[in-house]
Amino acid sequence: MKLYVMRHGPAEDRGHGVAEFDRQLTPKGRDQTAAAARGLARLGLNASQIISSPLLRCLETAELAAAALASGQPPEPVDALAAGASPGAILQAIRYRPDGLLLVGHDPDLSQLVSYLLSSEPAPFIDFSKGGVVALESNGAPQAGSCRLLWYLRRKQLAQLGG
């Protein structure tokens, strides 16, 4: 199974009277994330399904990815991907999902998930940039230590690919 893990794009700063749940991508962050999503399309990424944290900045990121990838389906908000999710909770949420799944969420949750899937240890060892994507592959459903890293590209690298 191929699994694509994407961190949300650059969002509004905390505070300033905006609730955590409602923080959205900044205008520049939206442009940068759209460019990164075009890079995913140029790579030929074929996401069979896109799931996202229900927080606004993740849903916006997932929608930009869906538009660039012409997935034909709107992203599905999944409560288990909300900020603070453990690797175990995320794995439960993706357990019966199709091959080619793209999930959009938060850090450090995603760094811990990727580390857990690669090494069975949730201690993060990658610097997951906003809008960055990790591609993983496993035989069967992803579980602790079962995945291989195919690639990791930061937002700026994806944007360069996207033109």
PyMOL commands that set and color helices and strands:
alter all, ss='L'
color gray80, all
select helices_A, chain A and resi 20-22+27-42+56-69+79-81+87-94+109-119+155-162
alter helices_A, ss='H'
color red, helices_A
select strands_A, chain A and resi 2-7+49-52+76-77+101-105+133-138+147-153
alter strands_A, ss='S'
color yellow, strands_A
deselect
rebuild
show_as cartoon
